[in-house]
Amino acid sequence: MSKRVAGFKRRTAAIIAYLPPGLPVLGALLLMLRGDKFVRFHALQSLFLAVLAYAGFMLFSFLGALGWVFLPFWILVIFVLWLVGMVEGGKGKRFLLPLVGKWANRFVGE
């Protein structure tokens, strides 16, 4: 039987940590649960990815017309990273996403 976190199975909680992509409030709530490092890792990784997404959006917004050319590609990259995080969390793996995975792993520990 799999371990439960806040009434959810670990893998389900890891997927929920990434939802919804634009507003990771559920990830923040799951982060507050101190019992399961696997779920905390995915919640923290989701939060760091959201911060990175917002920072990139702001950067591209300030670049004017050039930024608006690259913004759709940025949105696609972030969306793919979120999907990869959800799929790997659903598989029960601790997959480190580029740029944010190292930070999440450092804060949660092994």
Backbone as a ProteinNet text record, in pm:
[ID]
protein_1_A
[PRIMARY]
MSKRVAGFKRRTAAIIAYLPPGLPVLGALLLMLRGDKFVRFHALQSLFLAVLAYAGFMLFSFLGALGWVFLPFWILVIFVLWLVGMVEGGKGKRFLLPLVGKWANRFVGE
[TERTIARY]
85.1	0	89.4	51.7	133.9	103.7	204.7	193.7	100.6	23.1	-70.6	-21.2	-47.4	-13.9	-140.9	-189.1	-308.8	-426.1	-441.1	-552.9	-530	-416.9	-385.8	-273.3	-267.6	-150.3	-34.4	86.9	205.6	212.8	190.6	202	93.2	-26.9	-135.5	-103.6	-49.3	-12.4	98	191.7	297.9	239.9	140.1	75.7	-0.8	-72.9	-151.8	-61	62.6	155.7	181.1	165.3	189.2	63.3	-51.2	-176.7	-220.5	-284.8	-286.6	-157.6	-111	21.9	40.4	-60.8	-43.3	-57.2	-108.8	-135.2	-106	20.5	58.4	26.9	-95.3	-135.1	-139.3	-189	-193	-52.3	41.6	180.1	232.3	195.7	238.2	177.7	52.2	-10.7	55.4	87.4	154.4	295.9	358.3	493.3	495.1	385.5	378.8	371.9	333.2	329.5	472.1	514.6	655.6	684.3	583.5	603.6	672.8	646.8	693.5	785.3	912.8	1009.3	981.4	924.9	893.4	790.5	684	579.9	632.6	709.6	768.1	860.4	937.3	1026.2	946.4	839.7	761.2	686.2	639.5	572	669.1	788.2	887.7	936.7	955.4	997.7	891.3	765.2	656	655.4	677.6	681.6	798.7	916	1031.1	1006.5	939.5	907.6	810.6	716.3	621.9	695.5	788.2	866.6	949.2	1010.8	1088.2	999.7	880.3	786.8	747.1	712.9	673.8	790.3	910.1	1027.5	1056	1046.2	1066.8	960.7	837.7	729.3	754.8	796.7	825.3	942.8	1047.1	1162.6	1122.5	1048	1006.8	908.9	831	738.5	814.6	927.9	1005.9	1087.8	1106.6	1188.5	1112.2	986.1	907.5	873.7	886.5	847.3	930.1	1059.8	1144.1	1098.5	1059.9	1010.7	881.7	794.9	668.8	690.4	802.5	835.3	875.7	953.9	1005.3	911.7	816.3	725.2	647.9	594.8	524.7	614.9	741.5	834.5	861.7	871.7	891.7	773.3	654	533.4	530.3	569.3	572.7	674.5	791.9	895.4	845.4	787	736.4	625.2	535.3	425.8	479.4	579.2	638.5	706.2	776.6	840.9	736.4	623.3	517.9	461.6	441.4	391.3	489.7	618.1	720.5	719.8	709.5	704	584.8	468.4	348.2	361.6	412.2	424.3	524.9	639.8	742.4	697.7	628.8	573.8	468.8	387.8	287.3	348.5	467.7	539.6	608.6	613.4	680.6	829	873.5	1015.2	1043.3	1161.6	1209.2	1295.8	1231.2	1297.6	1331.1	1458.4	1501.2	1482.7	1394.3	1373.5	1492.6	1523.2	1633.4	1607.7	1711.1	1712.9	1653.7	1547.3	1480.7	1495.2	1526.9	1535.1	1644.7	1759.2	1870.6	1833.6	1763.4	1722.6	1625.8	1527.6	1427.8	1495.5	1587.3	1656.2	1743.4	1804.8	1889.1	1806.7	1688.7	1604.5	1541	1503.6	1436	1537.8	1647.2	1749.3	1712.5	1805.1	1785.5	1724.3
-117.6	0	123.4	222.6	342.4	437.8	514	611.5	724.9	778.3	886.6	1016.6	1125.9	1259.9	1342.5	1392.5	1476.9	1410.7	1280.9	1209.8	1165	1202.6	1163.2	1061.3	980	896.8	987.6	942.8	1025.1	1071	979.1	1014.8	1112.6	1095.5	1189	1326.7	1330.2	1457.7	1526.7	1448.9	1507.8	1570.6	1506.1	1562.8	1688.9	1684.8	1799.9	1919.7	1893.6	2002.7	2091.6	2037.3	2115.1	2182.8	2155.7	2213	2329.5	2426.9	2467.1	2536.8	2528.7	2581.1	2729.8	2812.8	2956.3	3000.3	2914.6	2954.6	2836	2814.5	2694.4	2702.1	2738	2747.2	2608.3	2510.5	2374.4	2323.8	2360.4	2322.9	2384.1	2508.5	2574.8	2504.9	2463.5	2392.3	2257.5	2187.2	2058.4	2075.2	2188.3	2215	2227.1	2276.2	2294.3	2161.7	2056.5	1925.5	1874	1846.9	1813.4	1664.3	1582.3	1439	1371.8	1410.3	1335.7	1422	1384.2	1461.7	1455.1	1345.3	1331.4	1435.6	1450.2	1547.5	1689.3	1711	1843.5	1883.7	1788.1	1816.7	1864.2	1791.4	1828.9	1960.5	1984	2110.2	2227.4	2211.3	2317.7	2339.4	2231.7	2243.7	2317.6	2289.9	2358.3	2507.5	2540.7	2681.9	2755.7	2692.5	2753.9	2770.1	2672.5	2682.6	2797.6	2818	2929.6	3063.1	3075.4	3198.8	3222.3	3117	3129.4	3170.5	3113.4	3147.4	3294.2	3342	3482.1	3576.3	3539.8	3624	3631.7	3519.3	3520	3600.7	3588.6	3666.4	3816	3855.3	3997.7	4044.7	3963.1	3999.1	4017.8	3923.2	3932.3	4047.3	4080.5	4194	4326.2	4336.6	4459.9	4474	4365.7	4371.5	4425.1	4454.2	4511.6	4409.4	4450.7	4365.4	4237.4	4246.5	4127.7	4028.6	4081.3	3995.4	3924.5	3995	3933.3	3823.3	3828.8	3720.9	3595.2	3611.9	3497.1	3448.2	3529.2	3492.4	3362.5	3337.5	3209.2	3087.8	3099.5	2988.4	2966.4	3075.6	3066.9	2997.4	3035.7	2974.9	2825.6	2788	2646.9	2569	2627.6	2560.5	2538.3	2639.2	2626.8	2522.3	2523.6	2426.4	2283.8	2262.7	2128.7	2086.4	2179	2145.5	2107.8	2178.3	2143.8	2004.8	1975.7	1842.6	1733.6	1756.8	1658.5	1638.5	1746.1	1734.9	1654.2	1678.5	1603	1455.5	1426.7	1287.2	1212.7	1272.8	1206.5	1192.9	1292.3	1280.5	1171.9	1158.8	1053.2	914.7	906	777.9	743.3	840.3	816.8	847	924.4	956.8	1097.7	1116.2	1248.3	1303.6	1355.3	1404.4	1551.5	1587.5	1726.2	1799	1897.4	1979.4	2072.9	2110	2203.8	2336.5	2396.1	2526.8	2526.8	2454.9	2463	2335.8	2224.7	2097.7	2094.2	2153	2156.5	2235.3	2347.3	2429.6	2352.7	2289.7	2214.7	2100.2	2031.2	1919.5	1968.1	2084.1	2139	2176.1	2233	2273.9	2155.4	2053.1	1937.4	1837.6	1819.9	1722.7	1583.8	1494	1354.4	1272.1
0	0	0	-77.1	-86.7	28.2	62	169.9	128.2	223.6	194.7	257.1	186.3	233.5	222.3	333.6	338	266.4	282.5	222.5	79.2	18.7	-118.5	-117.8	-221.4	-241.1	-278.9	-253	-279.3	-423.9	-516.7	-658.8	-700.7	-648.4	-679.1	-621.5	-501.4	-439.3	-519	-576.3	-658.4	-784.8	-844.4	-962.7	-925.7	-814.8	-769.9	-740.4	-698.3	-668.6	-789.7	-910.4	-1031.6	-1084.7	-1024.1	-1073.4	-987.7	-1038	-1178.8	-1213.7	-1337.8	-1373.2	-1345.4	-1359.5	-1340.1	-1196.2	-1109.5	-971.4	-879.1	-842	-768.2	-618.3	-585.2	-444.3	-381.4	-455.7	-401.6	-373.4	-458.9	-434.4	-306.3	-280.4	-156.8	-34.8	-44.8	66.3	90.2	-18.5	-3.1	51.1	20.9	70.4	222.3	279.1	423.4	498.7	429.1	493	503.7	621.3	643.1	636.5	620.2	631.9	515.9	393.9	278.4	191.7	184.3	107.2	-42.5	-88.7	-230.8	-273.8	-197.2	-229.3	-209.5	-104.6	-81.1	-195.9	-248.4	-360.9	-481.9	-516.8	-634.4	-612.1	-491.2	-462	-473.7	-420.1	-426.2	-569	-642.3	-781.7	-863.8	-836.1	-904.5	-871.5	-747.5	-707.8	-773.1	-776.1	-840.7	-991.1	-1051.6	-1193.6	-1219.2	-1129.3	-1143.3	-1133.3	-1039.7	-1025.5	-1151.7	-1203.5	-1326.7	-1443.9	-1452.6	-1560.8	-1553.5	-1434.3	-1418	-1447.2	-1402.8	-1428.9	-1578.5	-1647.6	-1792.2	-1864	-1819.1	-1879.7	-1862.7	-1744.4	-1720.2	-1807.1	-1817.6	-1899	-2045.3	-2099.6	-2239.2	-2261.1	-2161.3	-2173.5	-2184.6	-2114.5	-2118.3	-2246.5	-2320.8	-2442	-2563.2	-2545.6	-2654.9	-2761.7	-2887.9	-3001.1	-3006.6	-2976.8	-2976.7	-2869.8	-2756	-2649.1	-2686.2	-2758.1	-2798.7	-2902.2	-2973.7	-3067.9	-2992.4	-2884.8	-2810.5	-2700.7	-2661.7	-2552.6	-2578.4	-2697.8	-2719.3	-2699.9	-2738.1	-2717.6	-2568.8	-2494	-2349.5	-2282.8	-2324	-2268	-2300.2	-2420.4	-2459.5	-2376.4	-2355.3	-2274.4	-2131.7	-2072.1	-1935	-1928.4	-2026.4	-2030.6	-2041	-2125.1	-2139.4	-2009.1	-1944.1	-1816.4	-1711.2	-1707.8	-1613.2	-1642.5	-1771	-1806.8	-1767.4	-1792.7	-1755.2	-1603.5	-1528.4	-1382.5	-1335.8	-1395.5	-1357	-1392.1	-1511.3	-1554.5	-1467.1	-1444	-1363	-1217.2	-1165.3	-1030.6	-1022.8	-1127.9	-1133.6	-1142.5	-1199.4	-1206.9	-1074.7	-985.3	-858.2	-862.4	-962	-976.7	-927.3	-878.1	-836.2	-948.9	-1050.7	-1170.6	-1154	-1173.7	-1159.3	-1291.6	-1292.7	-1410.9	-1428.8	-1553.7	-1575.2	-1504	-1453.9	-1387.9	-1247	-1221.7	-1091.8	-1008.9	-1070.9	-999.9	-894	-926.2	-830.1	-705.6	-725.7	-610.2	-522.6	-583.5	-506	-431.6	-497.3	-434.2	-318.4	-333.6	-227.5	-103.3	-124.2	-11.5	59.8	-15.4	45.1	97.4	26.9	66.5	19.1	38.7	-5.1	105.2
[MASK]
++++++++++++++++++++++++++++++++++++++++++++++++++++++++++++++++++++++++++++++++++++++++++++++++++++++++++++++

